Structures are given as C-alpha cells and as structure tokens.
Amino acid sequence: MILVNVEQGSEEWLRLRLGLVSASRFKDIMTNPRSKTELFSATAKSYMLELIAEILTGEQKEISGRPLDWGKDHEKSAQIEYAFEQGVTVNEIGICLTDDKQIGASPDGFIGDIGGLEIKCPYNSANHIATVVANEMPKEHMAQIQGNMLVNGRQWWDFVSYDPRIDGKGRIFITRINRDDEYIEKLQIKLTAFIAEMKHILKKSFGIEWNGVTVEESK
C-alpha cells in the first residue's frame, strides 16, 4: 500500500483522484448487470466513462448539494463523539493507493494498527433512524468498507452513522465490520476486470496508455 499524506478535499487530493478507481464507488462496480452475458451493469459503465473523462480532460465531475455539505459539516463532530465513546484515537490520513496506483481509498481514519473508520452523517434523519432500528450497517456500504480493507490490508472497520439532531440515545450508531476475505476476493476480480476494460478503451479509442496516478510515496 502507498499512503499519501495530503489533506482530504485539497487540490492535491482531488488531483490524485483523477481517473482513480475509488472505494467510495466500488458499489457501482459491484452492481449486477441485467443480462448474464454482460460483465458490467449500466451503473458500472457510467462510472467507467466518468473516470475516462477525468483522465482525458484532467477535470473531475463536480458534486455538490445539501446532503454532501451536511456530511462534511458534521463529520468532525461524529469523529470526536466516536473516539470518546470507544476510548480510541482516530488517526486522520490522506489517501491510500494500491501499489499499482490504480485503486484508492480515503478512509475517515485509522484506528490502532489494524482498524479503520467510516463515518456517515445522513442528511435525511429517517435514513439514520432506519440504521439504528435495524441495528446494522446498510448493505449498500459493504463494498466501500471491504474495499478499504482491500486497499490497506486492515482487519476490521468501524462504521458510524451520526445525526446531531437527535438528542441522547440513538444519536450515534457504531458497528464493527470484520474483514471478509471471500468478499474481497470477488471484489478484486471485478475491479481487475473493470480497470482492464477501462485501459482497453483508453488505448483503442484515444491512443492513451494509463498506468495509474502519478505520486511519490509518503514515508
């Protein structure tokens, strides 16, 4: 693994993510196609085109809106409350890359030597409440969580859902997700095929050889 110590959200962080297959979008790649004869779903193909556009133009699709801003505004409070409740220190990091620099993840933190952290602050309180009532992480986040462990080799990940609008019990939900090597193996196979197809399109249609992002490893 390559760890790059840049501030998440900074210009350098955004530059490093251009064309990078990111853990936050692994769920798109893992969606099932409608036909058994197809390898990738329409969602996965759309994401592939986004990445190709980033590589060709050097520009990233701008994503904004109230839900995103809400999450950013309250993530730090969630981290502090989580650290207090668990009695741990959250080590903030920049971005983790696989050795080939083609797959990356930006964890919300490392915990000790083998753990990690993912924080969600839903804009819609009903989504947070549903997680608390179900007492489990929504399955839609599994690809991102296991994908983080694929990239950085850690053994468990704490998932946090946080809503500051709720007072008292239920304000913060914490559950630990253990490494699932069987799931990670399937994810790795899908990611390998996805990247191979993306590189094939870049070479065939645009004459470009893409071998990952350019970065110096942080020691």
C-alpha positions as CSV (number, residue, x, y, z in Angstrom):
1,M,0.0,0.0,0.0
2,I,1.1,3.6,-0.7
3,L,-0.1,6.2,1.8
4,V,-0.1,9.8,0.6
5,N,-0.3,12.4,3.3
6,V,-2.5,15.0,1.8
7,E,-5.5,16.8,3.2
8,Q,-8.7,15.3,2.1
9,G,-10.6,17.7,-0.1
10,S,-7.5,19.7,-1.0
11,E,-6.4,20.4,-4.6
12,E,-3.7,17.8,-4.4
13,W,-6.2,15.2,-3.1
14,L,-8.6,16.0,-5.9
15,R,-5.7,15.7,-8.4
16,L,-4.7,12.3,-7.2
17,R,-8.2,11.0,-7.6
18,L,-8.4,11.8,-11.3
19,G,-9.1,8.5,-13.0
20,L,-8.5,6.6,-9.8
21,V,-11.0,3.8,-9.1
22,S,-12.2,4.8,-5.6
23,A,-13.6,2.7,-2.8
24,S,-16.5,5.2,-2.4
25,R,-17.7,4.0,-5.9
26,F,-16.9,0.3,-5.6
27,K,-20.6,-0.3,-5.0
28,D,-21.3,0.9,-8.6
29,I,-18.8,-1.6,-10.0
30,M,-20.3,-4.4,-8.0
31,T,-23.9,-3.8,-9.1
32,N,-25.3,-6.7,-11.1
33,P,-25.9,-6.3,-14.9
34,R,-29.4,-7.1,-16.2
35,S,-28.1,-9.7,-18.6
36,K,-25.9,-12.7,-17.6
37,T,-24.0,-12.1,-20.8
38,E,-22.7,-8.7,-19.7
39,L,-19.9,-8.3,-17.2
40,F,-20.8,-4.8,-16.1
41,S,-24.0,-3.0,-15.2
42,A,-25.1,0.3,-16.7
43,T,-24.1,1.9,-13.4
44,A,-20.6,0.5,-13.6
45,K,-20.3,1.5,-17.3
46,S,-21.4,5.1,-16.5
47,Y,-18.7,5.2,-13.7
48,M,-16.1,4.0,-16.1
49,L,-16.9,6.7,-18.6
50,E,-16.6,9.3,-15.7
51,L,-13.1,8.0,-15.0
52,I,-12.1,8.0,-18.6
53,A,-13.3,11.6,-18.9
54,E,-11.2,12.6,-15.9
55,I,-8.1,11.0,-17.4
56,L,-8.7,12.7,-20.8
57,T,-9.6,16.2,-19.5
58,G,-7.8,16.5,-16.2
59,E,-11.1,17.6,-14.7
60,Q,-13.4,15.9,-12.1
61,K,-17.1,15.9,-12.2
62,E,-18.3,18.4,-9.7
63,I,-20.5,17.0,-7.0
64,S,-22.3,19.4,-4.6
65,G,-25.5,19.8,-2.7
66,R,-27.0,20.0,0.7
67,P,-26.6,16.3,1.6
68,L,-22.9,16.4,0.8
69,D,-22.3,19.7,2.6
70,W,-24.2,18.4,5.6
71,G,-22.0,15.3,5.8
72,K,-18.8,17.4,5.6
73,D,-20.1,19.9,8.2
74,H,-20.8,17.2,10.9
75,E,-18.1,14.6,10.2
76,K,-15.7,16.0,12.7
77,S,-18.3,16.1,15.5
78,A,-19.1,12.5,14.7
79,Q,-15.4,11.5,14.9
80,I,-14.9,13.2,18.3
81,E,-18.0,11.5,19.7
82,Y,-17.0,8.2,18.3
83,A,-13.4,8.5,19.7
84,F,-14.9,9.4,23.2
85,E,-17.3,6.5,23.3
86,Q,-14.8,4.0,22.1
87,G,-11.9,5.3,24.0
88,V,-9.6,5.4,21.0
89,T,-7.5,7.8,19.0
90,V,-8.5,8.4,15.3
91,N,-5.5,8.9,13.1
92,E,-6.5,11.1,10.2
93,I,-4.9,10.3,6.9
94,G,-5.0,11.4,3.3
95,I,-5.4,8.7,0.6
96,C,-4.3,5.1,0.3
97,L,-3.3,3.6,-3.0
98,T,-2.7,0.1,-4.1
99,D,0.9,-0.5,-5.3
100,D,-0.1,-0.2,-9.0
101,K,-1.6,3.3,-8.2
102,Q,-4.9,2.4,-9.9
103,I,-7.2,1.9,-6.9
104,G,-7.5,4.2,-4.0
105,A,-9.4,4.8,-0.8
106,S,-9.7,7.8,1.6
107,P,-10.6,6.4,5.0
108,D,-12.1,8.6,7.6
109,G,-9.4,7.4,9.9
110,F,-7.2,4.5,11.0
111,I,-7.7,3.0,14.5
112,G,-4.6,1.4,16.0
113,D,-2.6,-0.9,13.8
114,I,-5.4,-3.0,12.3
115,G,-8.7,-1.0,12.3
116,G,-10.3,1.8,10.3
117,L,-13.3,4.2,10.4
118,E,-16.1,5.2,8.0
119,I,-18.5,7.9,9.1
120,K,-21.8,8.7,7.5
121,C,-23.9,11.7,8.5
122,P,-27.2,11.2,6.6
123,Y,-29.0,14.4,5.6
124,N,-32.3,12.6,5.9
125,S,-32.8,11.7,9.6
126,A,-35.0,8.8,8.5
127,N,-32.0,7.0,7.0
128,H,-30.1,7.3,10.2
129,I,-33.1,6.1,12.2
130,A,-33.5,3.1,9.9
131,T,-29.9,2.1,10.6
132,V,-30.4,2.4,14.4
133,V,-33.6,0.4,14.3
134,A,-32.1,-2.3,12.1
135,N,-29.0,-2.3,14.3
136,E,-26.8,-3.0,11.4
137,M,-24.9,-1.2,8.6
138,P,-26.9,-0.7,5.4
139,K,-25.6,-3.3,2.9
140,E,-25.0,-0.5,0.3
141,H,-21.9,0.4,2.2
142,M,-20.3,-3.1,2.3
143,A,-18.3,-2.6,-1.0
144,Q,-16.7,0.6,0.4
145,I,-15.9,-0.9,3.8
146,Q,-14.4,-4.1,2.5
147,G,-12.8,-2.2,-0.4
148,N,-11.0,0.0,2.2
149,M,-9.6,-3.2,3.8
150,L,-8.6,-4.5,0.3
151,V,-6.6,-1.4,-0.3
152,N,-4.9,-1.0,3.1
153,G,-4.9,-4.6,4.4
154,R,-6.6,-3.8,7.7
155,Q,-8.6,-6.4,9.7
156,W,-11.7,-4.5,10.8
157,W,-13.6,-1.3,10.1
158,D,-16.0,0.6,12.4
159,F,-19.0,2.0,10.6
160,V,-20.6,5.1,12.2
161,S,-23.9,6.7,11.4
162,Y,-24.4,10.1,13.2
163,D,-27.2,12.6,13.4
164,P,-26.6,15.6,15.7
165,R,-30.3,16.5,15.5
166,I,-31.1,13.5,17.8
167,D,-30.6,14.1,21.5
168,G,-29.5,11.2,23.6
169,K,-29.6,7.5,22.8
170,G,-29.5,6.8,19.0
171,R,-27.6,10.0,18.2
172,I,-24.6,7.9,17.1
173,F,-24.6,4.3,15.8
174,I,-21.4,2.2,15.8
175,T,-20.9,-1.3,14.5
176,R,-17.7,-3.2,13.6
177,I,-17.3,-4.9,10.3
178,N,-14.7,-7.6,10.1
179,R,-12.6,-8.3,7.1
180,D,-14.3,-10.8,4.7
181,D,-11.6,-12.3,2.5
182,E,-14.1,-14.1,0.3
183,Y,-16.0,-10.9,-0.4
184,I,-12.6,-9.1,-1.0
185,E,-11.5,-11.8,-3.5
186,K,-14.7,-11.3,-5.5
187,L,-14.3,-7.5,-5.3
188,Q,-10.7,-7.8,-6.5
189,I,-11.7,-9.9,-9.5
190,K,-14.4,-7.3,-10.5
191,L,-12.0,-4.4,-10.0
192,T,-9.3,-6.1,-12.1
193,A,-11.7,-6.6,-15.0
194,F,-13.1,-3.1,-14.7
195,I,-9.7,-1.5,-14.9
196,A,-8.6,-3.7,-17.8
197,E,-11.6,-2.7,-19.8
198,M,-11.1,1.0,-18.9
199,K,-7.5,0.8,-20.1
200,H,-8.5,-1.1,-23.2
201,I,-10.9,1.7,-24.2
202,L,-8.3,4.4,-23.5
203,K,-5.8,2.7,-25.7
204,K,-8.2,1.7,-28.5
205,S,-10.2,4.9,-28.8
206,F,-7.8,7.6,-27.6
207,G,-4.3,6.1,-28.0
208,I,-3.6,6.6,-24.3
209,E,-1.7,4.2,-22.1
210,W,-2.9,4.7,-18.5
211,N,-1.0,3.1,-15.7
212,G,-2.3,4.8,-12.6
213,V,-1.9,8.1,-10.9
214,T,1.5,9.9,-10.6
215,V,2.5,10.2,-7.0
216,E,5.5,10.0,-4.7
217,E,5.1,7.6,-1.8
218,S,4.9,9.1,1.6
219,K,7.2,7.5,4.2
